[in-house]
């Protein structure tokens, strides 16, 4: 005989495992539910020191991580949050941007510069709203 016959008690085994998991979730604080990237809210520019970019070409969380690293290596960027599902990047700007803030369109110019940087790195990007 090449294959072992299936265990006919599988539904009861599965129910026992489900009970154990339910117990762990209910009574142990160390077990936290998983969150997928689809449940994260779409970023929006809520302050003057943030820029939202539309980013295309991301296929997986690894791509989103690469976009985050590419943005955060720029001296004007304090941090970046990338959402793979909505294809956006919320960029928090460094408070040390005194010389860039002198022009009236400094935020648009900086956003276009960051978008161009991502595009040259392989992720088609544009400033949201332009």
PyMOL commands that set and color helices and strands:
alter all, ss='L'
color gray80, all
select helices_A, chain A and resi 10-27+37-39+61-72+100-102+106-120
alter helices_A, ss='H'
color red, helices_A
select strands_A, chain A and resi 50-55+77-83+88-93+125-127
alter strands_A, ss='S'
color yellow, strands_A
deselect
rebuild
show_as cartoon
